[in-house]
Each structure stands twice: as structure tokens, then as C-alpha cells.
Amino acid sequence: MYGKAFAPEYQGALTTLSVNSSLTDVLAAGTERLRAAERTGAHAEAARSGLAVAEAHRRLGQVADADRAWKASYRTAREAGDGSAMAWALWSGGTLARQRGAFPLAWRLLRLASELGGQAEDVVVRGYSLAGMAETGRIQGDYAAVTALHEQLLAEARKRGEARHTVWALEGIAQIHRNTGRFASAYAMFEEAAGIAARAEDRRGHAWALRGLADIVSVRDGDADRALELLSEAEVSCRAMKLSGALAYNHKMCGNVLYRAGRYERARDAYAGALAEFEAMGEPRGRALSRLGLVKSLARLGRDRAETAAELDELLVALEGIGLRHARRLVEQARTELGLTSGTGGAEAA
């Protein structure tokens, strides 16, 4: 039903690159091709090579370089009058904005990308842009607004036999189900996504599916060792492809698994490592969530209660500042777990 996964963001002379190509290899090839196109004045080719450069930088966690690259790709595409390439550049910029926690900018750029993709009759970039909007809403916790869009994109991807987008949509819906307590359906979707990704040789999608399975195995089944095995398997792909962001989230999930199992010292170390990775790439959502896990682990290891309460108050401000609708719930759950008063106003103990 599904063919081998491909990477439509690798365009022009770079279409020979695989979805599983190491990002350092993508960056080297893209930069070389970009320079050659610039020398010959091939604007359309430069724009499309620049897209690969932008995406490699973004996935490697090199935020400033990614920001410069997508903007340069957009300007070059506009000079060439290539609406499709302009849409792809905007998609890259919107995806980067989401990664940086700039959700309003992500919405704006991705919406523009979807509109421009439609005008250019490029159904792929339009689909990727709509998917980006759906993922942005899901990450913010606005499930009511984006669940139907996830399901629409899943149906379209299945109809076209696009493995990579089918995997993405399944994982997105599975995450919504997991976060709303529907563990059985979430597990089934993550499992289906893992199977499709494996057969399509989509290592990135497979790694994310394994992470989702590990989460459910940990929280629902209480099987920390099996969850850690799944995360170790996912880490192999993350390291092989140099997926800095995915690897950092993998390490944060290790912290979650260890914390749930009461292995607080190891959880502290896992969260601290993930926090350092997110700080290095300027990823505020991952940074805040890792810090939340670290605060909880340190509290379990005997940290002063007043210091813990004060940092949770700071984290609530940080999480809400990012635009996460479920920020207060996350912090209140932490306070309840740790037996702390609710907020700085001295509400009754949970």
C-alpha cells in the first residue's frame, strides 16, 4: 500500500538525497549545490538548495543559521518568480518558528505557505503546511481546533499512499489520544505508525513512534525497562541521522520513564542532559518541560520545598509565555504530586 518514504524538501539537484540521509551530509551537499547555483545565477535552483540547507540547520538545532537560510531561500525564490519554492521556504520558516516556541509567527508563516502552495498548485507543500498548522495547534494543546485537520490529512495521506505523512498524522492523533487518557487507541496508532515507518524505511518517523510507544508502556503498563529499550532503539536512528531535536526529546522521555519508576537520581541526570541539549539549540518548549522534570526529580531527592515551589511558579510563567494551553495543568499536577501548596497565593495543599 505504501511506497518507500521520500523527502520532498530535498529538491532540484538534491532529490537523490534520502529521507534517512545524515543531516551533516544534507548540509554539505546543499551548501555545495547552493554555492554552485549562486555562481551561475540559477535562482530557482539556489532557492531549492537553500531550502535543504535551512532544514538541515533547523534539525541540527542551529537556529540562527536556519533562520538566515530560509529567508535567503524565500528571497531567491521570489526573484525567480517561483511560487512553489516561496511556499516551501515559508513552510521551513514556520516550522522553525514553532520549534523556537514562536507560535503566532508559526501560524502566520504556515498559513501563508499553504495559501501560496495552493496558488502554485503544489499539493505537497500545501499539505505539509496544513500539517504544520495542525502540529502547532496540537503542541499548544488546542486539540479541539486541530483534531479534524489531523484526521483529514491522515485520510489524504492514506489515499495517496504517502508513508511519511501517514506516519506523521497517525503519531499526531495518537499523541492527542494519549494526552486525553485514551491509551489503548494511542498505543494502536503508534504501533501502526511504527510498522508503516519501518516498511517505508522512514527512520525519523519510526524513532518518533517508538518514543510514543515507550511513553505509553511506561505510564499505562508501568514497564520502565521495556520503555527504556524502545527509547534506546529510537536513539540509534536519532544519532545516525544527527537528529538533535528528536534526540533531546528522546532523552527527556527517558527522564519521564525513570521518574515514573521512582529512579529519581537517574531521572535527574536524564532531565539535566536534555535541558542542556534544548538550551544549546534554543528550544524553549523542550527546555521548560525538561526543567519541570528536573524540578520534580530534585524535590523527590530532598530539595527544599520553598525552593521547589518558587521554581514551579517561575515555570508556570515560562510555559504560559510559550503559549501552551495546558501549562497550568502541568504545573498543578507537579504541585499535587509533591504535596505543595497551589501557587504563590497560598491556596490549600493538593
N, C-alpha and C positions, 0 to 999 in steps of 0.2 A: 504493500500500500504506500509506503513512504520510501523515497529515494535517499541517497546519501545527502547529509546536511551540507549546505554551502553557505558562504559568507557574502551576501550581496553588497556589503560595504567595501569589499575589495574589488575595485573597478578598473576599467581601462586595461592597461598592461599588467595589472596586478590580479586579474581574475584567476590566474593559476595558483594563487595562494589558497591554502586550505583553511577551513574553519578552525582547524586544530594547530595551525602554524604558531610557533612561538612568537610572542609579541615583540621580542627583540629582533627576530628575523623580519617581521612585518615592518617594523620601524626602519630597519636598514634598507629593505627593498623599496619601501615607499619614499624614503628620503632620496635615494639614488634616482628613482624614476621622476620624482618631483623636480629635482635639480636639472635633469635632462630636458624635461618638458619646458621648464623656465628658459633654458638656454635657447631652445628652438622656437619659443613663442607659442607653444601649443597650449593655449589657455584651458581648453576643456580637459585635456589630459592632466594638466597641472592641478586643476580643481579636484579631479577624482583621485589622483595620487595623494593630494593633500588631505583628503578625507581619511585615507588609510593611516596617514601619519597622525592625524588628530585622534583617531580611535585607538591606535597603539599607545600613544601618550596617555590617554584617558584611562585605559585599562591597566597601564603600568603605574597609575597613581601620580603621574606627572602633570598636575592640574594646570599650572601656568603655561607649560608648553602646549597642552591640549587646547587651551583657550585661544592661544595665538594661532594654532594650526587650523582650527575650524573656521575662525574668522577670515583667515587668509584664503581658505578654500572657497568660502562664500563670495568674497570679493572677486576672486578669479573667475568663478562660475558666472557671476553677474556680468563681468567684462565679456565673457564668451557668449552671453545670452543663453546659457544652458539652465533652463528652469529645473530640470530634474536634479542636476548637480547642486544647484542652490538649495533645493529641498533637503538633499542628503546632508549638506553642511549644517543647515538649521537643525536637522534631527540630531546630529552629533553634538551641536551646541546645547540643545535642550536636554539631552541625556547627561551631558557634563554638568549642567545646572542642577539637575536632580541629584547627581552624585555629590555635589557640593552643598546640598541642602537648600538651594535657592529655588523653592518650589514654584512661586509665582512666575519667575523667569522661565522655568522649565515648561510650565503650561503654555506660556506665550509663544515660545520658540517652537514647541512641538505642534501647537495648533497651526502656526504659520507654515510649518513644514508639511503638515497634512493637506492644507489648502493648496499650497504650491505644487505638491506632488499630484494632487487631483487635476490641477490645471495643466500640468505637464503630461498627464495620462501615464504616470509611473505608479502602477498599483502597488509595487513593492515598497517604495519609500512612503507612500500614503499609509500602507498597512503597518509599517514599522513605527511611523509617527503616532498613529492611533494607539498602537500597543504601548508606546512610551507614555502617552497620556493616561492610559489605563493603569500602568505600573506606578506612575506618580501618585494617582489617587489612592491606589492600594497601599503604598508605603505610608501615605499620610493617614491611613485608617478610614478613608471615606468609602467604605465598601458599598454602600447603597448607590453611590453615584457611578461606580465603575464595574460592578459585577456583571451587568448586562453586556457591557462592552467587551469584557474578557470572554464571555460566552460567545458573543458574535464573532470575535476574532478566532476563537477556537474552531468554530464551525467552518469558517472560511479556510483556515489552515488545513483542516482535515479534508475539505473538499478538493483543495489543490494538491494535497499530498505533501505539504511543506513540513518536513520533520522538525526543523529547528523552531518554527513558530508554533507548531502544535505543542512541542515540549514547553516552550515559554508559557503559553496560555494555560496548559494543564498545571504547571507549577504555580502560576499566579492564582488560579481558582483554588488549588489545594491550600495555598497559604491563607487565603480568606477563610476557608473551611476550618483550618487548624486554629486560626485566631478566634473563631467563634465557637470552638468546642466540638466541632464535627470531625472527630479524629479518624473514624473509620473511612469516611469518604475522602478525607485528605490523604490518608495513607494510600488508598487505592489509586488516587490520581498521581501522587508522587511515584508510586510503583510503576504505573503505566508510562509516565514521562521517562523514568529511568530506562525502561525497556526500549522505548522508541529511540531515545538518545543513543543507547548502546548500539542498536542495529544500524542507526544512521551515522555512526562514528562522530557524534557530537559530544566531545569530551567536556566542554564547558557546561552544556545542558545536563549532562549526566552527573557532573560534580554537584550542581545545584540540587538536583533531585535526590542524590544521596544525602546531602545536608538536610533536606526536608524529612526524609525517612528517619534519619538519626534523631532529629528533634522529637518526632512522634514516638519512636521506640523508647526514648528517654522519658518523656513526660507522661505517656499513656501506660507503657509497659514497665517502666522502672528498670529497664535493662541498660545500664550505663555502659557495660563492656561491649555489647553489640553496637550501641550507638557510636562509641569511640572507634570501633572497627570500620564502620561506614564512613566516618569522618576521615580516618586515615587513608581510606581508598580514594576519597574525594581529593585529599591533599596532593596525592600523586599527580593528578591531572592539573591541578592549580599550579603546582611548581613546574611541571613540564611546559606549560603554556605561559608561564610568568604572569598569572592572573593575580595581581597584587590585591585587588579589592575582594575577589572571591576567597582568596586565601585568608585575608584578615577576618572576613565573616565566618569562615570555617573555624578559625581559632576562637572567635567569640562564642560560637556554638559549642566548642569543646568546653569552654568555661561554663556555659549553661548546663551541660550534661554533668560535669563534675560537681557543680554547686548542688544540683538536684539530688545527687548521690551522697551529699554530705562530705565530699572530699574537698574541704574548703581551702586548704593550702595549695593544692594543685589548681583549683578553680581560680584562686587569686593570681597565680602565676600566668594562667592562660588569659585571663582578662587583661592583666598588665601588658602582656605581649601584644594582644590585639589592639589595645589602646595606643601603644607606641606605633603600630602599623598604620592605624587610622590617622593619627596625628601627622605622620610622615607624608601622607597623601592628602591631607586637608579634607577629610571626610567627616563632617560634623555629626551625622546621624550615628554612624558606627562608633565614633568617639564617645558620644553621650551614652549609648547603650552599653559599651564596654565599661565605661566609668560607673554606670549604675551597677553592673555585675560586680565590679571591684569593690564598691562601697559595701554591698551586701556581704561579700566574702570577708572583708576586713571586720565587719561587725560581728560575724559569726566567730571570728578568731579573737574577739575580745576588745575591739576598738571602743573608745569612749562613746557612750550613747549620744551625748550632746554634739560631738563632732559629726557623728553619723547623721543625726537629724538635720544639722546645719547643711551638710553637703547634699542631702536629699532635697532640701529646699532650693539649693542652687541648681540642682539638676532639673527640677521641675521647670524652672525659668528657662534653662537651656533647651530642654526638649520642646516646650511650648513655643519657644522662639524659632525653632526649626520649622514648626508647622505641623507637628504630629498631634492628631486629634485625640489619640489615646494616651498622651503623655501623663495626664493626671492619674489615670487608672494605673499606669505602670508604677508610678511613684507611690500611690496609695497602697498598692499591693505590697511593695517593698516595706513600707511602714508597718503594715499588718503583719507580714512575716517576721519582722524584727521586734514587734511589740512596742513600737514607738508611737508617740502622740502624733496626731494628724496635723501637719502644717505648723507654721510658726505661731499661729493664734492660740495654741494650747487646747485644741479640740480633744475630746475624750479619747483614751487609748483604744486602738482597734483590737 
